[in-house]
Amino acid sequence: MKFGKVESVKGIDLSLPADHPDTKKVFEAAKPDRASGLPPIYVGCAKWNRQELKGFYPRGTKDELTYYSTQFNSIELNASFYRIFPPEQFEKWKDKTPDGFKFFPKLPQEISHFKQLNDVGEVVDRYLNSAIRLEEKLGTMFLQLHERFAPNRFDKLSNFIELWPKELPLTVEVRHTDWFNETAVFDELFALLNSNGITCTLVDTAGRRDLIHMRMTTPKPFVRYVGANDPSDYDRLTEWVDRIGVWIEQGMTELDFFIHQNIEEASPLLAAHFVTLLNSRFGYDLHVPVMP
């Protein structure tokens, strides 16, 4: 993952900022029934192909997704960004994975980057007609806006969100710096997402610390964690586990957490460390990915 990449993390403050005051309010408003146990946590990588996750698959692995889904309970499905797959492909992916596995597919670049939310109704319908074939394995869908998509296009985003099917969970990642530079702008974005039940994506990457805004719009945080292939990656995850503990106490209902690395083949090892921390700290029984 090249976005937010730096040559060295030296001199960069990689600590997690304090939560925005509205975050606690959003969690507490959810009022989850903790008698049913801990909130579900989904941890995964961005891709499952052998070329990206070199060294992850045992020799002789015939189907990468089938094996991947024995090691992780979810995938941030970046493949759907590059083209709209036919419904049959989503059905095949669904059938290859076990019960409880979830896909978190990214919306196609035709919507977010080429058209930049202009006249996208037909494309969205075509995409959703395919993606919903994942049925119970469909997690939160993921709109990643172009870096040039600035607050002066707020109406475009507002129109898109108002028309989005409310029964389908969505998270939105804004990247233009002006979304974060002015409090009034971010307040307006937060209000739009919060009132429509849309999650505001958190991106923890060394080169863009403004994206780790720590402001929840739903009680289901969607986190894209980008390591720097540096020993500090592990310390940062320890701090994340501390914060997750706070969120669980406040009322978080689900956590979707996806591990990226600038050199993606290192992602499974980093994810295994994170899962181990979650299990030991909170008593989860998540499978720890195995590196052959």
DARAKA-V282374 format. One record per residue. N is the residue number from 1. RES is the residue in three letters. PSI is psi in radians with two decimals (none if undefined). D_CENTER is the distance of its C-alpha to the mean C-alpha in Angstrom with 2 decimals. Layout:
n & res & psi & d_center
N & RES & PSI & D_CENTER
N & RES & PSI & D_CENTER
This chain:
n & res & psi & d_center
1 & MET & 2.01 & 13.63
2 & LYS & -0.45 & 16.28
3 & PHE & 2.27 & 14.63
4 & GLY & 0.17 & 15.54
5 & LYS & 2.47 & 17.72
6 & VAL & 2.67 & 20.89
7 & GLU & -0.53 & 23.99
8 & SER & 2.49 & 24.38
9 & VAL & 0.00 & 22.65
10 & LYS & 2.25 & 26.17
11 & GLY & -0.06 & 26.74
12 & ILE & 2.29 & 23.12
13 & ASP & 1.83 & 22.22
14 & LEU & 0.12 & 19.00
15 & SER & 2.67 & 19.39
16 & LEU & 2.31 & 17.00
17 & PRO & 2.85 & 18.53
18 & ALA & 2.64 & 19.91
19 & ASP & 2.54 & 18.07
20 & HIS & 2.51 & 19.16
21 & PRO & -0.53 & 21.90
22 & ASP & -0.35 & 20.24
23 & THR & -0.84 & 17.38
24 & LYS & -0.68 & 20.01
25 & LYS & -0.73 & 21.54
26 & VAL & -0.76 & 18.48
27 & PHE & -0.81 & 18.06
28 & GLU & -0.54 & 21.81
29 & ALA & -0.39 & 22.17
30 & ALA & -0.55 & 20.13
31 & LYS & 1.04 & 22.95
32 & PRO & 2.69 & 21.49
33 & ASP & 1.68 & 24.11
34 & ARG & -0.16 & 23.79
35 & ALA & -0.38 & 26.73
36 & SER & -0.01 & 24.45
37 & GLY & -2.97 & 22.79
38 & LEU & 2.67 & 19.60
39 & PRO & 2.56 & 16.37
40 & PRO & 2.49 & 14.28
41 & ILE & 2.24 & 11.63
42 & TYR & 2.20 & 9.49
43 & VAL & 2.31 & 9.16
44 & GLY & -3.12 & 9.07
45 & CYS & -3.08 & 9.54
46 & ALA & -0.48 & 8.93
47 & LYS & 2.81 & 12.49
48 & TRP & 0.00 & 15.34
49 & ASN & 2.63 & 18.38
50 & ARG & -0.59 & 21.10
51 & GLN & -0.73 & 21.58
52 & GLU & -0.72 & 18.19
53 & LEU & 0.94 & 18.29
54 & LYS & 2.26 & 21.98
55 & GLY & -0.09 & 23.71
56 & PHE & -0.58 & 21.19
57 & TYR & 2.33 & 23.17
58 & PRO & 2.64 & 26.64
59 & ARG & 2.34 & 29.52
60 & GLY & -0.02 & 30.38
61 & THR & 2.18 & 26.95
62 & LYS & -0.63 & 27.54
63 & ASP & 2.00 & 24.25
64 & GLU & -0.76 & 21.09
65 & LEU & -0.72 & 18.67
66 & THR & -0.78 & 21.13
67 & TYR & -0.79 & 21.26
68 & TYR & -0.75 & 17.56
69 & SER & -0.12 & 17.10
70 & THR & -0.26 & 19.83
71 & GLN & -0.50 & 17.96
72 & PHE & 2.74 & 14.35
73 & ASN & 0.11 & 13.41
74 & SER & 2.92 & 10.37
75 & ILE & 2.32 & 9.16
76 & GLU & 1.79 & 6.46
77 & LEU & 1.54 & 9.56
78 & ASN & -0.35 & 10.48
79 & ALA & -0.56 & 14.07
80 & SER & -0.13 & 14.03
81 & PHE & -0.56 & 13.66
82 & TYR & -0.41 & 17.13
83 & ARG & 2.83 & 19.08
84 & ILE & 1.94 & 19.38
85 & PHE & 2.62 & 20.24
86 & PRO & 2.76 & 23.02
87 & PRO & -0.65 & 22.65
88 & GLU & -0.55 & 24.42
89 & GLN & -0.73 & 21.79
90 & PHE & -0.65 & 19.07
91 & GLU & -0.69 & 21.79
92 & LYS & -0.75 & 22.54
93 & TRP & -0.77 & 19.03
94 & LYS & -0.78 & 19.08
95 & ASP & -0.34 & 22.53
96 & LYS & -0.16 & 21.73
97 & THR & 2.69 & 19.32
98 & PRO & 2.94 & 20.50
99 & ASP & 2.45 & 20.34
100 & GLY & -0.25 & 17.30
101 & PHE & 2.52 & 14.94
102 & LYS & 2.53 & 12.04
103 & PHE & 2.41 & 10.56
104 & PHE & 1.39 & 7.42
105 & PRO & 2.45 & 9.35
106 & LYS & 2.45 & 9.20
107 & LEU & 2.59 & 12.31
108 & PRO & 2.61 & 15.25
109 & GLN & -0.36 & 16.44
110 & GLU & -0.60 & 19.64
111 & ILE & -0.89 & 18.13
112 & SER & -0.55 & 16.13
113 & HIS & -0.81 & 18.27
114 & PHE & -0.91 & 21.62
115 & LYS & -0.36 & 22.42
116 & GLN & 0.88 & 20.16
117 & LEU & 0.18 & 20.24
118 & ASN & 2.10 & 24.02
119 & ASP & 0.96 & 25.60
120 & VAL & 0.14 & 22.59
121 & GLY & -0.83 & 23.71
122 & GLU & -0.70 & 25.04
123 & VAL & -0.74 & 22.12
124 & VAL & -0.79 & 19.63
125 & ASP & -0.74 & 22.09
126 & ARG & -0.71 & 22.48
127 & TYR & -0.81 & 18.79
128 & LEU & -0.59 & 18.36
129 & ASN & -0.52 & 21.58
130 & SER & -0.86 & 20.10
131 & ALA & -0.59 & 16.59
132 & ILE & -0.16 & 18.19
133 & ARG & -0.20 & 20.21
134 & LEU & -0.31 & 17.47
135 & GLU & -2.17 & 18.87
136 & GLU & -0.18 & 17.92
137 & LYS & 0.11 & 15.31
138 & LEU & 2.04 & 13.25
139 & GLY & -2.77 & 10.08
140 & THR & 2.30 & 8.27
141 & MET & 2.80 & 8.77
142 & PHE & 1.94 & 7.23
143 & LEU & 2.01 & 9.99
144 & GLN & 1.90 & 10.12
145 & LEU & 2.68 & 13.63
146 & HIS & 2.62 & 16.24
147 & GLU & -0.40 & 17.34
148 & ARG & -0.09 & 20.63
149 & PHE & 1.71 & 19.34
150 & ALA & 2.98 & 21.06
151 & PRO & -0.33 & 21.97
152 & ASN & -0.11 & 25.17
153 & ARG & 0.43 & 23.25
154 & PHE & -0.72 & 22.10
155 & ASP & -0.62 & 24.21
156 & LYS & -0.78 & 22.44
157 & LEU & -0.74 & 19.06
158 & SER & -0.79 & 20.96
159 & ASN & -0.73 & 22.71
160 & PHE & -0.82 & 19.65
161 & ILE & -0.69 & 18.04
162 & GLU & -0.56 & 21.45
163 & LEU & -0.19 & 21.84
164 & TRP & 2.36 & 18.46
165 & PRO & 2.07 & 19.31
166 & LYS & -0.34 & 18.64
167 & GLU & -0.14 & 18.42
168 & LEU & 1.98 & 15.20
169 & PRO & 2.47 & 12.07
170 & LEU & 2.51 & 10.26
171 & THR & 2.54 & 7.85
172 & VAL & 2.29 & 9.49
173 & GLU & 2.02 & 9.19
174 & VAL & 2.49 & 12.82
175 & ARG & -0.40 & 14.28
176 & HIS & 2.35 & 18.00
177 & THR & -0.44 & 19.48
178 & ASP & -0.30 & 21.64
179 & TRP & -0.43 & 18.94
180 & PHE & -0.21 & 19.12
181 & ASN & -0.52 & 22.81
182 & GLU & 2.20 & 24.46
183 & THR & -0.71 & 24.01
184 & ALA & -0.66 & 25.33
185 & VAL & -0.82 & 22.84
186 & PHE & -0.57 & 19.79
187 & ASP & -0.71 & 21.62
188 & GLU & -0.71 & 22.08
189 & LEU & -0.80 & 18.44
190 & PHE & -0.79 & 17.54
191 & ALA & -0.71 & 20.38
192 & LEU & -0.86 & 19.38
193 & LEU & -0.78 & 15.85
194 & ASN & -0.75 & 17.21
195 & SER & -0.34 & 20.20
196 & ASN & 0.12 & 18.34
197 & GLY & 0.55 & 15.79
198 & ILE & 2.35 & 12.84
199 & THR & 2.47 & 9.90
200 & CYS & 1.98 & 9.85
201 & THR & 2.42 & 6.68
202 & LEU & 2.26 & 7.66
203 & VAL & 2.04 & 8.25
204 & ASP & 1.64 & 10.68
205 & THR & 2.55 & 12.88
206 & ALA & -0.62 & 16.65
207 & GLY & -0.12 & 17.82
208 & ARG & 1.34 & 16.22
209 & ARG & -0.28 & 16.56
210 & ASP & -0.38 & 16.67
211 & LEU & -0.24 & 12.93
212 & ILE & 1.16 & 12.62
213 & HIS & -0.34 & 14.41
214 & MET & 0.64 & 13.86
215 & ARG & 1.91 & 14.69
216 & MET & 2.50 & 13.29
217 & THR & -0.26 & 14.14
218 & THR & 2.89 & 13.47
219 & PRO & 0.30 & 13.83
220 & LYS & 1.40 & 10.39
221 & PRO & 2.45 & 8.16
222 & PHE & 1.94 & 4.40
223 & VAL & 2.27 & 4.62
224 & ARG & 1.84 & 4.78
225 & TYR & 2.16 & 8.26
226 & VAL & 1.90 & 10.92
227 & GLY & 2.95 & 14.23
228 & ALA & 0.31 & 17.52
229 & ASN & 0.84 & 19.34
230 & ASP & 2.60 & 21.34
231 & PRO & -0.45 & 22.57
232 & SER & -0.33 & 20.94
233 & ASP & -0.66 & 17.49
234 & TYR & -0.67 & 18.73
235 & ASP & -0.68 & 20.14
236 & ARG & -0.66 & 16.97
237 & LEU & -0.58 & 15.28
238 & THR & -0.72 & 18.39
239 & GLU & -0.62 & 17.99
240 & TRP & -0.73 & 14.46
241 & VAL & -0.68 & 16.14
242 & ASP & -0.78 & 18.84
243 & ARG & -0.66 & 16.66
244 & ILE & -0.64 & 14.94
245 & GLY & -0.70 & 18.56
246 & VAL & -0.78 & 19.40
247 & TRP & -0.66 & 16.66
248 & ILE & -0.76 & 17.90
249 & GLU & -0.60 & 21.36
250 & GLN & -0.35 & 20.59
251 & GLY & 0.26 & 19.19
252 & MET & 2.37 & 15.42
253 & THR & -0.34 & 15.13
254 & GLU & 2.63 & 11.87
255 & LEU & 2.23 & 9.05
256 & ASP & 2.01 & 5.75
257 & PHE & 2.06 & 5.62
258 & PHE & 2.28 & 5.44
259 & ILE & 2.18 & 8.75
260 & HIS & 2.73 & 10.25
261 & GLN & 2.67 & 13.91
262 & ASN & -0.66 & 16.28
263 & ILE & 1.74 & 18.21
264 & GLU & -0.42 & 15.74
265 & GLU & -0.31 & 18.41
266 & ALA & -0.10 & 18.00
267 & SER & -0.78 & 14.38
268 & PRO & -0.66 & 15.67
269 & LEU & -0.74 & 18.17
270 & LEU & -0.69 & 15.89
271 & ALA & -0.67 & 13.63
272 & ALA & -0.69 & 17.00
273 & HIS & -0.76 & 18.01
274 & PHE & -0.80 & 15.06
275 & VAL & -0.71 & 15.74
276 & THR & -0.74 & 19.40
277 & LEU & -0.76 & 18.98
278 & LEU & -0.75 & 17.28
279 & ASN & -0.79 & 20.09
280 & SER & -0.60 & 22.84
281 & ARG & -0.73 & 21.93
282 & PHE & -0.12 & 21.17
283 & GLY & 0.34 & 22.75
284 & TYR & 2.82 & 19.87
285 & ASP & 0.78 & 20.93
286 & LEU & 2.47 & 17.87
287 & HIS & 2.29 & 19.10
288 & VAL & 2.03 & 19.17
289 & PRO & 2.44 & 18.58
290 & VAL & 2.33 & 21.97
291 & MET & 2.07 & 22.87
292 & PRO & none & 26.11
